Structures are given as C-alpha cells and as structure tokens.
Amino acid sequence: MDIRQRSDGADGRAEKGFGRLAQRSTDRKGQQQKTKRSEFWEASTITAVRQFSSSLSRPSSKLALREAVNDLRSIFPALILREQNLFGTEEGYKELLRTIPDSNVVASLQSRWEDDPCSPSEAKWMDLLRYANSNKVS
C-alpha cells in the first residue's frame, strides 16, 4: 500500500519525518561550510604570517610591509566587515576584544557592544577606530 493511500494519518508523520531529515542535512551542510571557511581563513592567516616573516629579512621589507597594509586597507572593509560581518556576533566581537591589550579599552568597548550585540561589524570597527584615535599619545 502506498503511503499516500493510508488513512490512519501515517502519511503526515512520514512527511514530517522526511522534513526533519532534510533540515538536519541542511544544518550539517551549513556547519560544514562554516568549518571550511574557518579552516580556509586559518590557513590563509598562517600563510600570510609566514610570508610576512620571510619578507622581513629582505632589504625591501619596509616597502613590502607598506604594500601589504595598503592591500589590507582596500580589502578589509568589504570582505571582513560587510561580507563576512566578522564582528557582528558576540563570538566575533569577543575575539576582536581579545586582541586589544589595554583592559580599559576592552571594558569600554565591551560594555558598549553588549548593549547592542547584533550591531554590524562596520559599526564596531568604527567604534574601535574612534577610541584609538581619541586616545593617541601626542
């Protein structure tokens, strides 16, 4: 007997079961994509650090560093802040805060961002830049 012909309601349960199975499969694919993205960025970061370290021994290391910083300035806002919204989650902005050595700055930014944890990465980055610019030592 075909599931669609059963009159005891089992067909509805079967459809729900298939729906849950499809949802689990979709959730796993999303997790796998996130993991692959994280692994890619980790590998890219390690490669960049190695290239940077080896470039320091070259006579033109200052020029190479300047070029690298200029490249990052052009890529960072679009890729990291807008596309990936890297600091747009609590996990993301807490990771950013871990890189800041001044505990007063961390406390100030953390309290501000906890009030609006889902604010976009661009807003959080601008907060950090404003704070850094206002506290520069002359």
DSSP file (Angstrom, degrees, kcal/mol; ACC not computed):
  #  RESIDUE AA STRUCTURE BP1 BP2  ACC     N-H-->O    O-->H-N    N-H-->O    O-->H-N    TCO  KAPPA ALPHA  PHI   PSI    X-CA   Y-CA   Z-CA
    1    1 A M              0   0    0      0, 0.0     2,-0.1     0, 0.0     5,-0.1   0.000 360.0 360.0 360.0 136.6    0.0    0.0    0.0
    2    2 A D    >>  -     0   0    0      1,-0.1     3,-1.4     3,-0.0     4,-0.6  -0.480 360.0-124.6 -74.2 143.3    1.3    3.5   -0.9
    3    3 A I  G >4 S+     0   0    0      1,-0.3     3,-1.1     2,-0.2     8,-0.3   0.863 111.2  58.3 -56.4 -38.2    1.9    5.9    2.0
    4    4 A R  G 34 S+     0   0    0      1,-0.2    -1,-0.3     7,-0.1     7,-0.0   0.722 103.0  54.0 -67.3 -20.0   -0.4    8.5    0.3
    5    5 A Q  G <4 S+     0   0    0     -3,-1.4    -1,-0.2     6,-0.0    -2,-0.2   0.576  81.7 108.5 -90.8 -10.5   -3.3    6.0    0.4
    6    6 A R    <<  -     0   0    0     -3,-1.1     3,-0.3    -4,-0.6     5,-0.2  -0.431  50.2-164.4 -71.4 141.0   -3.1    5.2    4.1
    7    7 A S  S    S+     0   0    0      1,-0.2    -1,-0.1    -2,-0.1    -3,-0.0   0.413  71.6  83.1-105.1   0.1   -6.0    6.7    6.1
    8    8 A D  S    S-     0   0    0      1,-0.0    -1,-0.2     0, 0.0    -2,-0.0   0.363 106.5-106.1 -90.1   7.8   -4.5    6.3    9.6
    9    9 A G  S >> S+     0   0    0     -3,-0.3     4,-1.2     3,-0.0     3,-0.6   0.479  85.0 124.4  87.2   1.8   -2.5    9.6    9.4
   10   10 A A  H 3>  +     0   0    0      1,-0.2     4,-2.5     2,-0.2     5,-0.2   0.808  65.0  65.6 -65.8 -28.3    0.8    7.9    9.0
   11   11 A D  H 3> S+     0   0    0     -8,-0.3     4,-2.2     1,-0.2    -1,-0.2   0.879 100.1  50.2 -64.0 -36.3    1.5    9.8    5.7
   12   12 A G  H <> S+     0   0    0     -3,-0.6     4,-2.2     2,-0.2    -1,-0.2   0.897 111.0  48.9 -66.0 -40.5    1.6   13.1    7.6
   13   13 A R  H  X S+     0   0    0     -4,-1.2     4,-2.4     2,-0.2    -2,-0.2   0.894 110.3  51.5 -66.1 -38.8    4.1   11.7   10.1
   14   14 A A  H  X S+     0   0    0     -4,-2.5     4,-2.4     2,-0.2    -2,-0.2   0.914 109.8  49.0 -64.3 -42.7    6.2   10.3    7.3
   15   15 A E  H  X S+     0   0    0     -4,-2.2     4,-2.2     1,-0.2    -1,-0.2   0.907 111.6  49.3 -63.8 -41.0    6.3   13.7    5.6
   16   16 A K  H  X S+     0   0    0     -4,-2.2     4,-2.4     2,-0.2    -1,-0.2   0.907 110.1  51.8 -63.5 -40.5    7.2   15.4    8.8
   17   17 A G  H  X S+     0   0    0     -4,-2.4     4,-2.2     1,-0.2    -2,-0.2   0.914 110.4  47.5 -62.1 -43.3   10.0   12.8    9.4
   18   18 A F  H  X S+     0   0    0     -4,-2.4     4,-2.5     1,-0.2    -1,-0.2   0.875 110.2  53.8 -64.9 -36.8   11.4   13.5    5.9
   19   19 A G  H  X S+     0   0    0     -4,-2.2     4,-2.3     2,-0.2    -2,-0.2   0.912 109.3  47.1 -63.1 -43.4   11.2   17.2    6.5
   20   20 A R  H  X S+     0   0    0     -4,-2.4     4,-2.6     2,-0.2    -1,-0.2   0.893 111.4  51.6 -65.6 -39.0   13.2   16.9    9.7
   21   21 A L  H  X S+     0   0    0     -4,-2.2     4,-2.1     2,-0.2    -2,-0.2   0.917 110.8  47.7 -63.0 -43.1   15.8   14.7    8.0
   22   22 A A  H  X S+     0   0    0     -4,-2.5     4,-2.3     2,-0.2    -2,-0.2   0.892 111.2  51.6 -64.3 -39.4   16.1   17.3    5.2
   23   23 A Q  H  X S+     0   0    0     -4,-2.3     4,-2.8     2,-0.2    -2,-0.2   0.918 109.3  49.8 -64.2 -43.7   16.5   20.1    7.8
   24   24 A R  H  X S+     0   0    0     -4,-2.6     4,-2.5     1,-0.2    -1,-0.2   0.910 110.7  50.3 -60.3 -41.8   19.3   18.1    9.6
   25   25 A S  H  X S+     0   0    0     -4,-2.1     4,-2.1     2,-0.2    -1,-0.2   0.913 111.6  47.7 -62.5 -42.9   21.1   17.6    6.3
   26   26 A T  H  X S+     0   0    0     -4,-2.3     4,-2.2     2,-0.2    -2,-0.2   0.904 111.2  51.3 -64.3 -42.3   20.8   21.3    5.6
   27   27 A D  H  X S+     0   0    0     -4,-2.8     4,-2.3     1,-0.2    -2,-0.2   0.908 110.0  49.4 -61.7 -42.4   22.1   22.2    9.1
   28   28 A R  H  X S+     0   0    0     -4,-2.5     4,-2.8     1,-0.2    -1,-0.2   0.899 109.6  51.4 -63.9 -40.4   25.1   19.9    8.7
   29   29 A K  H  X S+     0   0    0     -4,-2.1     4,-2.4     2,-0.2    -1,-0.2   0.906 109.8  50.2 -63.4 -40.7   25.9   21.4    5.3
   30   30 A G  H  X S+     0   0    0     -4,-2.2     4,-2.3     2,-0.2    -2,-0.2   0.912 111.8  47.6 -62.3 -43.0   25.8   24.9    6.8
   31   31 A Q  H  X S+     0   0    0     -4,-2.3     4,-2.8     2,-0.2    -2,-0.2   0.910 111.2  51.2 -63.5 -42.7   28.1   23.8    9.6
   32   32 A Q  H  X S+     0   0    0     -4,-2.8     4,-2.7     1,-0.2    -2,-0.2   0.900 110.1  49.3 -62.5 -39.8   30.5   22.1    7.2
   33   33 A Q  H  X S+     0   0    0     -4,-2.4     4,-2.5     2,-0.2    -1,-0.2   0.917 111.7  48.5 -65.7 -42.1   30.6   25.3    5.1
   34   34 A K  H  X S+     0   0    0     -4,-2.3     4,-2.6     2,-0.2    -2,-0.2   0.918 112.7  48.7 -62.1 -42.8   31.3   27.4    8.2
   35   35 A T  H  X S+     0   0    0     -4,-2.8     4,-2.8     2,-0.2    -2,-0.2   0.918 111.4  48.9 -63.5 -43.6   34.1   25.0    9.2
   36   36 A K  H  X S+     0   0    0     -4,-2.7     4,-2.5     2,-0.2    -1,-0.2   0.904 111.4  50.2 -62.7 -40.5   35.6   25.0    5.8
   37   37 A R  H  X S+     0   0    0     -4,-2.5     4,-2.6     2,-0.2    -2,-0.2   0.929 112.0  47.7 -62.4 -44.7   35.5   28.9    5.8
   38   38 A S  H  X S+     0   0    0     -4,-2.6     4,-2.5     1,-0.2    -2,-0.2   0.918 112.6  48.5 -62.3 -44.1   37.2   28.9    9.2
   39   39 A E  H  X S+     0   0    0     -4,-2.8     4,-2.6     1,-0.2    -1,-0.2   0.895 111.0  51.6 -63.2 -39.2   39.8   26.4    8.1
   40   40 A F  H  X S+     0   0    0     -4,-2.5     4,-2.8     2,-0.2    -2,-0.2   0.943 112.1  44.8 -62.1 -48.2   40.4   28.5    4.9
   41   41 A W  H  X S+     0   0    0     -4,-2.6     4,-2.5     2,-0.2    -2,-0.2   0.872 113.0  51.4 -67.2 -35.8   40.9   31.7    6.9
   42   42 A E  H  X S+     0   0    0     -4,-2.5     4,-2.4     2,-0.2    -1,-0.2   0.939 113.4  44.2 -64.2 -46.0   43.1   30.0    9.5
   43   43 A A  H  X S+     0   0    0     -4,-2.6     4,-2.4     1,-0.2    -2,-0.2   0.898 114.0  50.6 -64.8 -40.5   45.3   28.6    6.7
   44   44 A S  H  X S+     0   0    0     -4,-2.8     4,-2.6    -5,-0.2    -2,-0.2   0.899 110.6  49.3 -64.0 -40.5   45.4   31.9    4.9
   45   45 A T  H  X S+     0   0    0     -4,-2.5     4,-2.5     2,-0.2    -2,-0.2   0.925 111.0  48.9 -65.1 -44.8   46.4   33.7    8.0
   46   46 A I  H  X S+     0   0    0     -4,-2.4     4,-2.4     1,-0.2    -2,-0.2   0.922 112.7  48.6 -61.0 -43.9   49.2   31.3    8.7
   47   47 A T  H  X S+     0   0    0     -4,-2.4     4,-2.6     1,-0.2    -2,-0.2   0.920 111.3  50.0 -61.5 -44.4   50.4   31.6    5.1
   48   48 A A  H  X S+     0   0    0     -4,-2.6     4,-2.6     1,-0.2    -2,-0.2   0.901 110.6  49.4 -62.4 -41.6   50.3   35.4    5.3
   49   49 A V  H  X S+     0   0    0     -4,-2.5     4,-2.9     2,-0.2    -1,-0.2   0.913 111.6  49.0 -65.0 -42.1   52.3   35.4    8.6
   50   50 A R  H  X S+     0   0    0     -4,-2.4     4,-2.4     2,-0.2    -2,-0.2   0.921 112.8  47.1 -63.4 -43.0   54.9   33.1    7.2
   51   51 A Q  H  X S+     0   0    0     -4,-2.6     4,-1.8     2,-0.2    -2,-0.2   0.910 113.2  49.2 -64.2 -41.3   55.2   35.3    4.0
   52   52 A F  H  X S+     0   0    0     -4,-2.6     4,-1.2     2,-0.2    -2,-0.2   0.929 110.7  50.2 -63.3 -45.4   55.4   38.4    6.2
   53   53 A S  H >< S+     0   0    0     -4,-2.9     3,-0.5     1,-0.2     4,-0.5   0.910 112.2  46.6 -60.6 -43.1   58.1   36.9    8.4
   54   54 A S  H >< S+     0   0    0     -4,-2.4     3,-0.8     1,-0.2     4,-0.3   0.822 107.6  58.0 -70.2 -28.0   60.2   35.8    5.5
   55   55 A S  H >< S+     0   0    0     -4,-1.8     3,-1.1     1,-0.2    -1,-0.2   0.747  92.3  69.6 -73.3 -21.2   59.8   39.3    3.9
   56   56 A L  T << S+     0   0    0     -4,-1.2    -1,-0.2    -3,-0.5     5,-0.2   0.775  93.2  57.2 -66.8 -25.0   61.3   41.0    7.0
   57   57 A S  T <  S+     0   0    0     -3,-0.8    -1,-0.3    -4,-0.5    -2,-0.2   0.617  90.9  91.0 -81.8 -10.9   64.7   39.5    6.1
   58   58 A R  S X  S-     0   0    0     -3,-1.1     3,-1.4    -4,-0.3     4,-0.2  -0.524  84.8-122.7 -82.8 152.6   64.7   41.1    2.7
   59   59 A P  T 3  S+     0   0    0      0, 0.0     3,-0.4     0, 0.0     4,-0.1   0.805 112.2  53.4 -62.7 -28.2   66.1   44.6    2.2
   60   60 A S  T 3> S+     0   0    0      1,-0.2     4,-2.4     2,-0.1     5,-0.2   0.050  71.3 120.3 -95.3  27.7   62.8   45.9    0.8
   61   61 A S  H <> S+     0   0    0     -3,-1.4     4,-2.7     1,-0.2    -1,-0.2   0.848  71.2  54.4 -63.8 -34.9   60.8   44.7    3.8
   62   62 A K  H  > S+     0   0    0     -3,-0.4     4,-2.4     2,-0.2    -1,-0.2   0.919 110.8  46.0 -65.0 -41.0   59.5   48.2    4.7
   63   63 A L  H  > S+     0   0    0      2,-0.2     4,-2.5     1,-0.2    -2,-0.2   0.912 112.9  50.0 -65.2 -42.8   58.2   48.6    1.2
   64   64 A A  H  X S+     0   0    0     -4,-2.4     4,-2.4     2,-0.2    -2,-0.2   0.904 111.6  48.7 -62.2 -41.9   56.6   45.1    1.3
   65   65 A L  H  X S+     0   0    0     -4,-2.7     4,-2.5     2,-0.2    -2,-0.2   0.921 110.7  50.2 -64.2 -44.2   55.0   45.9    4.6
   66   66 A R  H  X S+     0   0    0     -4,-2.4     4,-2.2     1,-0.2    -2,-0.2   0.907 111.9  48.2 -60.5 -42.8   53.7   49.2    3.3
   67   67 A E  H  X S+     0   0    0     -4,-2.5     4,-2.4     2,-0.2    -1,-0.2   0.895 110.6  51.3 -65.2 -40.1   52.2   47.4    0.3
   68   68 A A  H  X S+     0   0    0     -4,-2.4     4,-2.5     2,-0.2    -2,-0.2   0.919 110.1  48.9 -63.7 -43.7   50.6   44.7    2.4
   69   69 A V  H  X S+     0   0    0     -4,-2.5     4,-2.4     2,-0.2    -1,-0.2   0.913 111.0  50.3 -62.6 -42.7   49.0   47.3    4.7
   70   70 A N  H  X S+     0   0    0     -4,-2.2     4,-1.5     2,-0.2    -2,-0.2   0.902 110.0  50.6 -62.5 -40.6   47.7   49.2    1.6
   71   71 A D  H  X S+     0   0    0     -4,-2.4     4,-1.7     1,-0.2     3,-0.2   0.931 111.0  48.4 -61.0 -45.4   46.2   45.9    0.2
   72   72 A L  H  X S+     0   0    0     -4,-2.5     4,-3.1     1,-0.2    -2,-0.2   0.884 106.0  57.8 -63.8 -38.5   44.5   45.2    3.5
   73   73 A R  H  < S+     0   0    0     -4,-2.4    -1,-0.2     1,-0.2    -2,-0.2   0.874 110.5  43.5 -59.0 -36.7   43.1   48.7    3.7
   74   74 A S  H  < S+     0   0    0     -4,-1.5     4,-0.4    -3,-0.2    -1,-0.2   0.823 122.9  35.7 -80.2 -30.0   41.4   48.2    0.4
   75   75 A I  H  X S+     0   0    0     -4,-1.7     4,-2.6    -5,-0.1     5,-0.4   0.851 101.5  72.5 -89.8 -38.5   40.1   44.6    1.1
   76   76 A F  H  X>S+     0   0    0     -4,-3.1     5,-1.7     1,-0.2     4,-1.4   0.862  94.9  47.9 -53.3 -52.2   39.2   44.7    4.8
   77   77 A P  I  4>S+     0   0    0      0, 0.0     5,-1.8     0, 0.0    -1,-0.2   0.929 119.3  37.6 -60.4 -44.9   36.1   46.9    4.8
   78   78 A A  I  4>S+     0   0    0     -4,-0.4     5,-2.7     3,-0.2     6,-0.2   0.950 127.2  32.2 -71.7 -48.3   34.3   45.0    2.0
   79   79 A L  I  <>S+     0   0    0     -4,-2.6     5,-2.2     3,-0.2     6,-0.2   0.970 129.8  26.7 -77.4 -55.4   35.4   41.5    2.8
   80   80 A I  I  <5S+     0   0    0     -4,-1.4     6,-2.2    -5,-0.4     7,-0.2   0.924 129.8  34.0 -79.4 -46.1   35.7   41.3    6.6
   81   81 A L  I   <S+     0   0    0     -5,-1.7    40,-0.5     4,-0.2    41,-0.4   0.927 131.0  22.2 -81.1 -45.3   33.3   44.0    7.8
   82   82 A R  I   <S+     0   0    0     -5,-1.8    -3,-0.2    -6,-0.3    -4,-0.2   0.954 128.1  35.6 -88.6 -57.8   30.5   43.8    5.2
   83   83 A E  I   <S+     0   0    0     -5,-2.7    -3,-0.2     1,-0.2    -4,-0.2   0.952 133.6  24.1 -65.4 -51.1   30.5   40.4    3.5
   84   84 A Q  S   <S-     0   0    0     -5,-2.2    -1,-0.2    -6,-0.2    -3,-0.2   0.693  83.2-151.6 -90.2 -18.7   31.6   38.3    6.5
   85   85 A N    >   +     0   0    0     -6,-0.2     3,-2.0    -5,-0.1     4,-0.3   0.921  24.6 178.8  45.6  50.1   30.3   40.6    9.2
   86   86 A L  T 3  S+     0   0    0     -6,-2.2     3,-0.3     1,-0.3    -5,-0.1   0.766  73.1  37.2 -57.6 -33.3   33.1   39.0   11.3
   87   87 A F  T 3  S+     0   0    0     -7,-0.2    -1,-0.3     1,-0.2     6,-0.2   0.245  88.9  98.9-103.9  12.3   32.5   41.1   14.4
   88   88 A G  S <  S+     0   0    0     -3,-2.0     2,-0.3    -4,-0.1    -1,-0.2   0.552  76.3  61.6 -78.8  -8.9   28.7   41.2   14.1
   89   89 A T  S  > S-     0   0    0     -3,-0.3     4,-2.7    -4,-0.3     5,-0.3  -0.732  91.6-112.0-112.8 165.6   28.1   38.3   16.6
   90   90 A E  H  > S+     0   0    0     -2,-0.3     4,-2.1     1,-0.2     5,-0.2   0.920 120.1  50.1 -61.0 -43.4   29.0   38.1   20.3
   91   91 A E  H  > S+     0   0    0      1,-0.2     4,-1.7     2,-0.2    -1,-0.2   0.909 111.8  49.2 -60.5 -42.3   31.6   35.4   19.5
   92   92 A G  H  > S+     0   0    0      1,-0.2     4,-1.8     2,-0.2    -2,-0.2   0.930 113.1  43.2 -65.8 -47.6   33.1   37.6   16.8
   93   93 A Y  H  X S+     0   0    0     -4,-2.7     4,-2.4    -6,-0.2    -1,-0.2   0.831 111.2  55.3 -72.9 -28.0   33.4   40.8   18.8
   94   94 A K  H  X S+     0   0    0     -4,-2.1     4,-1.6    -5,-0.3    -1,-0.2   0.879 106.4  51.9 -68.1 -35.1   34.7   39.0   21.8
   95   95 A E  H  X S+     0   0    0     -4,-1.7     4,-0.6    -5,-0.2    -2,-0.2   0.909 110.1  49.1 -64.2 -41.5   37.5   37.6   19.6
   96   96 A L  H >< S+     0   0    0     -4,-1.8     3,-1.3     1,-0.2     4,-0.3   0.919 108.2  53.4 -62.4 -43.8   38.3   41.1   18.5
   97   97 A L  H >< S+     0   0    0     -4,-2.4     3,-1.5     1,-0.3    -1,-0.2   0.828  99.2  63.7 -62.3 -31.7   38.4   42.3   22.1
   98   98 A R  H 3< S+     0   0    0     -4,-1.6    -1,-0.3     1,-0.3    -2,-0.2   0.729  97.2  58.0 -64.6 -20.7   40.9   39.6   23.0
   99   99 A T  T << S+     0   0    0     -3,-1.3    -1,-0.3    -4,-0.6    -2,-0.2   0.558  86.4  90.7 -86.4  -7.1   43.4   41.2   20.6
  100  100 A I    <   -     0   0    0     -3,-1.5     6,-0.1    -4,-0.3    -4,-0.0  -0.799  59.6-162.8 -94.4 120.6   43.3   44.5   22.5
  101  101 A P        +     0   0    0      0, 0.0     2,-0.7     0, 0.0    -1,-0.1   0.758  66.8  86.1 -76.2 -23.8   46.0   44.7   25.2
  102  102 A D     >  -     0   0    0      1,-0.2     4,-2.2     2,-0.0     3,-0.2  -0.684  61.8-160.8 -84.6 113.2   44.5   47.7   27.1
  103  103 A S  H  > S+     0   0    0     -2,-0.7     4,-2.5     1,-0.2     5,-0.2   0.795  89.9  57.4 -65.4 -29.0   41.9   46.4   29.6
  104  104 A N  H  > S+     0   0    0      2,-0.2     4,-2.2     1,-0.2    -1,-0.2   0.905 108.3  46.3 -67.5 -40.2   40.3   49.8   29.9
  105  105 A V  H  > S+     0   0    0     -3,-0.2     4,-2.7     2,-0.2     5,-0.3   0.924 112.6  50.7 -65.2 -44.7   39.6   49.9   26.2
  106  106 A V  H  X S+     0   0    0     -4,-2.2     4,-2.9     1,-0.2     5,-0.2   0.934 111.1  47.8 -59.1 -47.6   38.3   46.4   26.3
  107  107 A A  H  X S+     0   0    0     -4,-2.5     4,-2.2     1,-0.2     5,-0.2   0.909 113.1  48.5 -61.6 -42.9   35.9   47.2   29.2
  108  108 A S  H  X S+     0   0    0     -4,-2.2     4,-1.7     2,-0.2    -2,-0.2   0.946 116.6  40.6 -63.2 -49.8   34.7   50.3   27.5
  109  109 A L  H  X S+     0   0    0     -4,-2.7     4,-2.9     1,-0.2     5,-0.2   0.893 113.2  54.8 -67.7 -39.6   34.0   48.7   24.1
  110  110 A Q  H  X S+     0   0    0     -4,-2.9     4,-2.4    -5,-0.3    -1,-0.2   0.922 108.6  47.5 -62.5 -43.5   32.6   45.5   25.6
  111  111 A S  H  X S+     0   0    0     -4,-2.2     4,-1.0    -5,-0.2    -1,-0.2   0.891 114.0  48.5 -65.3 -36.9   30.0   47.4   27.6
  112  112 A R  H  X S+     0   0    0     -4,-1.7     4,-0.6    -5,-0.2     3,-0.3   0.928 115.1  43.5 -66.1 -44.9   29.1   49.4   24.5
  113  113 A W  H  < S+     0   0    0     -4,-2.9     3,-0.4     1,-0.2     6,-0.3   0.787 105.8  61.2 -75.9 -27.7   28.8   46.4   22.3
  114  114 A E  H  < S+     0   0    0     -4,-2.4    -1,-0.2    -5,-0.2    -2,-0.2   0.804  98.4  59.4 -67.4 -27.0   26.9   44.3   24.9
  115  115 A D  H  < S+     0   0    0     -4,-1.0    -1,-0.2    -3,-0.3    -2,-0.2   0.816 126.1  16.9 -67.7 -29.5   24.1   46.9   24.8
  116  116 A D  S >< S+     0   0    0     -4,-0.6     3,-1.7    -3,-0.4    -1,-0.3  -0.575  73.7 168.6-141.3  73.0   23.7   46.2   21.0
  117  117 A P  T 3  S+     0   0    0      0, 0.0   -24,-0.1     0, 0.0    -3,-0.1   0.715  75.4  54.7 -65.6 -21.1   25.4   42.8   20.4
  118  118 A C  T 3  S+     0   0    0     -4,-0.1     3,-0.1   -29,-0.1   -30,-0.1   0.292  74.4 127.9 -97.7  11.6   24.0   42.5   16.8
  119  119 A S  S <  S-     0   0    0     -3,-1.7     5,-0.1    -6,-0.3    -3,-0.0  -0.376  70.9 -92.9 -63.3 148.9   25.3   45.8   15.5
  120  120 A P     >  -     0   0    0      0, 0.0     4,-1.8     0, 0.0     3,-0.4  -0.155  27.9-112.3 -66.5 159.5   27.2   45.3   12.3
  121  121 A S  H  > S+     0   0    0    -40,-0.5     4,-3.0     1,-0.2     5,-0.2   0.849 115.4  60.7 -57.6 -37.4   30.9   44.8   12.2
  122  122 A E  H  > S+     0   0    0    -41,-0.4     4,-2.4     1,-0.2    -1,-0.2   0.908 104.9  48.2 -59.6 -41.7   31.4   48.2   10.5
  123  123 A A  H  > S+     0   0    0     -3,-0.4     4,-2.1     2,-0.2    -1,-0.2   0.913 113.3  46.9 -65.4 -42.2   29.8   50.0   13.5
  124  124 A K  H  X S+     0   0    0     -4,-1.8     4,-2.2     2,-0.2    -2,-0.2   0.906 112.0  50.4 -66.4 -40.7   32.0   48.1   15.9
  125  125 A W  H  X S+     0   0    0     -4,-3.0     4,-2.6     1,-0.2    -2,-0.2   0.908 109.8  50.4 -63.8 -41.3   35.1   48.7   13.8
  126  126 A M  H  X S+     0   0    0     -4,-2.4     4,-2.9    -5,-0.2     5,-0.2   0.889 108.2  53.4 -64.9 -38.4   34.3   52.5   13.7
  127  127 A D  H  X S+     0   0    0     -4,-2.1     4,-2.4     2,-0.2    -2,-0.2   0.932 110.5  47.3 -58.0 -45.8   33.9   52.5   17.5
  128  128 A L  H  X S+     0   0    0     -4,-2.2     4,-2.6     2,-0.2    -2,-0.2   0.917 113.2  47.6 -63.7 -44.1   37.3   50.9   17.8
  129  129 A L  H  X S+     0   0    0     -4,-2.6     4,-2.8     2,-0.2     5,-0.2   0.913 111.5  50.4 -64.8 -42.4   38.9   53.4   15.4
  130  130 A R  H  X S+     0   0    0     -4,-2.9     4,-2.2     2,-0.2    -2,-0.2   0.930 112.7  47.1 -60.3 -44.2   37.3   56.4   17.1
  131  131 A Y  H  X S+     0   0    0     -4,-2.4     4,-1.1    -5,-0.2    -2,-0.2   0.923 113.2  48.1 -63.7 -43.8   38.5   55.2   20.5
  132  132 A A  H  < S+     0   0    0     -4,-2.6     3,-0.3     1,-0.2    -2,-0.2   0.910 113.8  47.0 -64.1 -42.3   42.0   54.6   19.2
  133  133 A N  H >< S+     0   0    0     -4,-2.8     3,-0.8     1,-0.2    -1,-0.2   0.838 111.2  50.8 -69.0 -33.5   42.2   58.0   17.5
  134  134 A S  H 3< S+     0   0    0     -4,-2.2    -1,-0.2     1,-0.2    -2,-0.2   0.688 112.9  46.8 -78.4 -16.6   40.8   59.8   20.6
  135  135 A N  T 3< S+     0   0    0     -4,-1.1    -1,-0.2    -3,-0.3    -2,-0.2   0.139  78.3 135.2-111.5  19.8   43.4   58.2   22.8
  136  136 A K    <   -     0   0    0     -3,-0.8     2,-0.5     1,-0.1    -3,-0.1  -0.436  56.4-123.9 -68.5 141.1   46.5   58.7   20.7
  137  137 A V              0   0    0      1,-0.1    -1,-0.1    -2,-0.1    -2,-0.1  -0.744 360.0 360.0 -86.5 129.5   49.5   59.8   22.7
  138  138 A S              0   0    0     -2,-0.5    -1,-0.1     0, 0.0    -2,-0.0   0.472 360.0 360.0 -79.9 360.0   51.0   63.1   21.2
